[in-house]
Amino acid sequence: MSSFMKKSNSLWIFVLATASILSIILSALLGSVKVSPADIFKSPIILYIRLPRVIMAFVVGASLSIVGLTFQSLLKNPLVDPYLIGVSSGASFGAALSLTLAESFGYFWITMAPYMAFVFGLLAAFVAIIFSRKGKRISTTELILAGVSMNMIFSSATVFLLYFFRRSSQGYSVWIFGSLSGVVWKDILFPFIVFVLYLIFAYTQSARLDAFSLGEDFAKIVGVETESLKLALFLSGVFLTATLVSEVGSIGFVGLIVPHMVRMIFGPSHRHSVLYSSLMGGSFLVLVDLFSRIVAPPLEVPIGIVTSFVGVPVFLYIMKSGGKR
């Protein structure tokens, strides 16, 4: 039985990895300008415009999916998502504030964008969690309400910057709605490194996350340092989310949709779901980005709007079917 499961898991990883590669190739080929498959390795449009964008879409989708998975496990709540608990909107405000300061005080503040995104993303998440705690328990309903409040506050603060500093109004739409437009190869390196490190870390903690999902008391009994695990995964997850937001803006619901689908199809084991979530999440956002580019050419639909249209029905379905189970 064990040998069969290992073969089955290897097969699924192969299938999902193949699907990921095919989605990347398809997305690189399709667009407002047609490119022949024979020219995929020599067309400037492919090499310098579409391929960096598609790779970034995969990294962002895979990252948000893993962060959503680990946050849901830590909080024992399948409705948790970096976007819903305010991390993305807080990080988006931090990045937008960094851009605003750069206009007045110089280029240094642009380099501070990932760090300011991290600080405000962390602030938003902590405030949401603090206001949703009842003793040692985090209320599902109140966490969602607190997260919505954080989203409203930081989104409003970002729009305030938009109107108060009119010179950069066009640039602020990236932080509000999310966009992969204009991504170049150099933009991918740091988010990719942070993603790989978080993937390795989450995978090595799979057994502890499995124990944690059975209850914090059970995890303590089997020797898991629950507080240090929560702190390490939470802070690193916020930093990864903030890094992504500082590059492509706020993209919601990916961390909600993909982990839910992975658990439905493959079960709750984190040893497998971490890898499955990364591959499915990357492919999902690559295809969503493709849709946003080709649905109404030459216009481009902001990718965050598309993920919201997909994510809200999934969110409502999880709530209706009993998200606490």
C-alpha positions in Angstrom: 0.0 0.0 0.0 2.8 2.4 0.9 4.6 1.6 -2.4 1.3 2.3 -4.3 0.8 5.6 -2.5 4.4 6.7 -3.3 3.9 5.8 -7.0 0.5 7.6 -7.0 2.0 10.8 -5.5 4.9 10.7 -7.9 2.5 10.3 -10.8 0.4 13.3 -9.6 3.5 15.5 -9.2 4.5 14.5 -12.8 1.0 15.3 -14.1 0.8 18.6 -12.3 4.3 19.6 -13.3 3.6 18.8 -16.9 0.4 20.8 -16.8 2.3 23.7 -15.3 4.9 23.6 -18.2 2.1 23.4 -20.8 0.3 26.3 -19.2 3.5 28.4 -19.3 4.1 27.6 -23.0 0.5 28.2 -23.9 0.4 31.6 -22.1 3.7 32.6 -23.7 2.4 31.8 -27.2 -1.0 33.5 -27.0 -1.6 37.2 -26.9 -2.7 40.2 -29.0 0.4 39.6 -31.2 0.5 36.1 -32.7 3.8 34.2 -32.5 4.5 30.9 -34.2 5.5 28.0 -32.0 8.6 27.7 -34.1 9.7 31.1 -33.0 9.2 30.6 -29.3 12.9 30.6 -28.5 13.9 33.5 -30.7 11.0 36.0 -30.7 11.7 39.1 -28.6 8.1 39.3 -27.7 8.3 35.9 -26.1 11.7 36.2 -24.5 11.6 39.7 -23.1 7.9 40.5 -22.6 5.7 37.5 -22.3 8.0 34.8 -20.7 9.1 37.0 -17.7 5.5 37.9 -17.1 4.3 34.2 -17.3 7.1 33.0 -15.0 6.3 35.8 -12.5 2.6 34.7 -12.7 3.6 31.1 -11.8 5.8 32.2 -8.9 3.1 34.5 -7.5 0.4 31.9 -7.8 2.5 29.1 -6.3 3.6 31.4 -3.4 0.1 32.7 -2.5 -1.2 29.1 -2.6 1.4 27.8 -0.2 1.0 30.8 2.1 -2.8 30.3 2.1 -2.3 26.6 2.9 0.0 27.2 5.8 -2.1 30.1 7.2 -5.2 27.9 7.1 -3.4 25.1 8.9 -2.0 27.4 11.6 -5.4 29.1 12.2 -7.3 25.8 11.6 -9.6 27.7 9.3 -10.1 26.9 5.5 -11.5 30.5 5.0 -8.1 32.2 5.8 -6.2 33.8 3.0 -3.5 36.5 3.0 -5.9 38.8 1.2 -8.9 38.2 3.5 -7.0 38.8 6.7 -5.6 42.1 5.4 -2.0 41.1 4.6 -2.2 42.0 0.9 -3.9 45.3 1.4 -1.6 46.3 4.2 1.5 45.3 2.1 0.0 47.1 -0.9 -0.3 50.3 1.2 3.3 50.0 2.4 4.5 49.6 -1.2 2.4 52.5 -2.4 3.6 54.7 0.5 7.2 53.8 -0.4 6.5 55.0 -4.0 5.0 58.2 -2.7 8.0 58.9 -0.5 10.4 58.2 -3.4 8.8 60.9 -5.4 9.6 63.5 -2.8 12.7 62.2 -1.1 14.6 60.1 -3.8 15.2 56.6 -5.1 16.2 55.2 -1.7 12.5 54.8 -0.8 11.9 52.6 -3.8 14.4 50.1 -2.5 12.5 50.1 0.8 9.3 49.0 -0.9 9.5 45.2 0.1 10.4 46.1 3.8 7.6 48.7 4.1 5.2 46.2 2.5 6.3 43.6 5.0 5.8 46.0 8.0 2.3 47.1 7.0 1.3 43.6 5.9 2.4 42.3 9.3 0.6 45.1 11.1 -2.7 44.4 9.2 -2.6 40.7 10.0 -1.7 41.1 13.7 -4.5 43.7 14.2 -7.0 41.3 12.5 -5.9 38.4 14.6 -5.9 40.3 17.9 -9.4 41.6 17.4 -10.7 38.1 16.5 -9.2 36.3 19.5 -11.4 35.0 22.2 -9.1 33.7 24.9 -6.9 31.1 23.1 -9.3 30.7 20.3 -9.6 32.7 17.1 -13.2 33.2 16.0 -13.7 32.4 12.3 -16.5 35.0 11.8 -14.6 37.8 13.7 -11.4 37.0 11.9 -13.1 37.6 8.5 -14.8 40.7 9.8 -11.5 42.1 11.1 -9.8 41.2 7.9 -12.5 43.0 5.9 -11.9 46.0 8.2 -8.2 45.9 7.6 -8.8 45.7 3.8 -11.1 48.7 3.9 -8.7 50.8 6.0 -5.6 50.1 4.0 -7.4 50.2 0.6 -8.8 53.6 1.6 -5.4 54.8 2.7 -4.0 53.7 -0.7 -6.7 55.6 -2.5 -6.0 58.6 -0.3 -2.4 58.6 -1.6 -3.8 58.2 -5.1 -5.8 61.4 -4.9 -3.5 63.4 -2.7 -0.4 62.8 -4.9 -2.0 63.1 -8.4 1.3 62.9 -10.2 1.6 59.1 -9.7 -2.1 58.2 -9.9 -1.6 55.8 -12.8 1.0 53.8 -10.9 -1.3 53.3 -7.9 -3.7 51.1 -9.8 -1.0 48.3 -9.7 -1.2 48.2 -5.9 -5.0 48.3 -5.8 -5.9 45.8 -8.4 -2.7 43.9 -9.1 -0.9 43.7 -12.4 1.8 41.6 -14.1 2.3 44.1 -16.9 5.8 45.4 -17.4 7.5 42.6 -15.5 11.1 41.9 -16.7 13.6 39.2 -15.9 15.3 41.1 -13.1 12.0 41.5 -11.2 11.7 37.8 -10.8 14.9 36.8 -9.0 14.2 38.0 -5.4 10.5 36.8 -5.3 11.7 33.4 -6.7 14.4 33.0 -4.1 11.9 33.9 -1.3 9.4 31.5 -2.8 11.8 28.6 -3.0 13.0 29.1 0.6 9.4 29.2 1.9 8.5 26.1 -0.2 11.4 24.2 1.3 10.6 25.4 4.8 6.9 24.6 4.6 7.7 21.1 3.1 10.2 20.3 5.9 7.5 21.3 8.5 4.8 19.0 6.8 4.7 16.5 9.7 4.4 19.3 12.3 1.6 20.9 10.3 -0.2 17.6 10.1 0.0 17.3 13.9 -1.0 21.0 14.3 -4.1 20.5 12.1 -5.3 17.9 14.7 -5.3 20.5 17.4 -2.6 22.6 19.1 -2.8 20.4 22.3 -2.2 17.3 20.3 0.8 18.9 18.5 2.3 19.8 21.9 1.9 16.2 23.1 3.8 14.8 20.2 6.6 17.3 20.7 5.8 20.2 18.3 7.0 23.6 19.5 3.7 25.2 18.5 4.5 28.8 19.2 7.8 28.9 17.4 6.2 27.1 14.5 3.4 29.6 14.2 5.7 32.5 14.5 8.2 31.3 12.0 5.6 30.3 9.3 3.5 33.3 9.9 6.3 35.9 9.7 7.9 34.2 6.7 4.5 33.9 5.0 3.9 37.6 5.5 7.3 38.5 4.2 6.7 36.4 1.1 3.3 38.0 0.5 4.8 41.4 1.0 7.6 40.7 -1.5 5.0 39.7 -4.1 2.8 42.7 -3.4 5.8 45.1 -3.8 6.3 43.7 -7.3 2.8 43.0 -8.7 0.3 44.6 -6.3 -2.6 42.9 -4.4 -4.0 39.7 -6.0 -6.7 38.2 -3.8 -8.3 34.8 -3.3 -5.6 32.6 -4.8 -4.5 31.4 -1.4 -8.2 30.5 -0.7 -9.1 28.8 -3.9 -6.2 26.5 -4.5 -5.6 25.0 -1.1 -9.3 24.2 -0.8 -9.2 22.4 -4.2 -6.1 20.5 -3.3 -7.6 19.3 0.0 -10.8 18.2 -1.8 -8.9 16.3 -4.5 -5.8 14.9 -2.6 -6.7 15.0 1.1 -5.2 16.9 4.0 -1.6 15.6 4.1 0.8 18.6 4.1 3.7 16.5 2.7 1.7 16.3 -0.6 -0.5 19.4 -0.5 2.5 21.8 -0.2 3.8 20.5 -3.5 0.4 20.1 -5.1 -0.6 23.6 -4.1 2.5 25.2 -5.5 2.0 23.5 -8.9 -1.7 24.1 -9.1 -1.5 27.6 -7.8 1.2 28.5 -10.3 -0.8 27.0 -13.2 -4.0 28.7 -12.0 -2.5 32.2 -12.0 -0.8 31.7 -15.3 -4.1 30.8 -17.0 -5.9 33.7 -15.2 -3.2 36.1 -16.5 -3.7 34.7 -20.0 -7.4 35.2 -19.7 -6.9 38.8 -18.5 -4.7 39.5 -21.6 -6.9 38.0 -24.3 -10.5 38.5 -23.1 -10.7 42.1 -24.4 -7.7 43.0 -26.5 -6.0 45.5 -26.7 -7.2 46.2 -23.2 -6.0 44.2 -20.2 -8.3 43.3 -17.3 -6.5 43.7 -14.0 -5.6 40.2 -12.7 -6.8 40.9 -9.2 -10.3 41.6 -10.6 -10.4 38.2 -12.4 -9.3 36.3 -9.3 -11.9 38.0 -7.2 -14.7 37.0 -9.7 -13.5 33.4 -9.3 -12.7 33.5 -5.6 -15.8 35.1 -4.2 -18.1 32.2 -5.3 -15.6 29.7 -3.9 -15.5 31.6 -0.7 -19.3 31.6 -0.4 -19.4 27.9 -1.2 -16.9 27.1 1.5 -18.9 29.1 4.0 -22.2 27.5 2.9 -20.8 24.0 3.1 -19.4 24.5 6.5 -15.9 26.0 6.4 -15.0 24.9 9.9 -15.0 21.2 9.1 
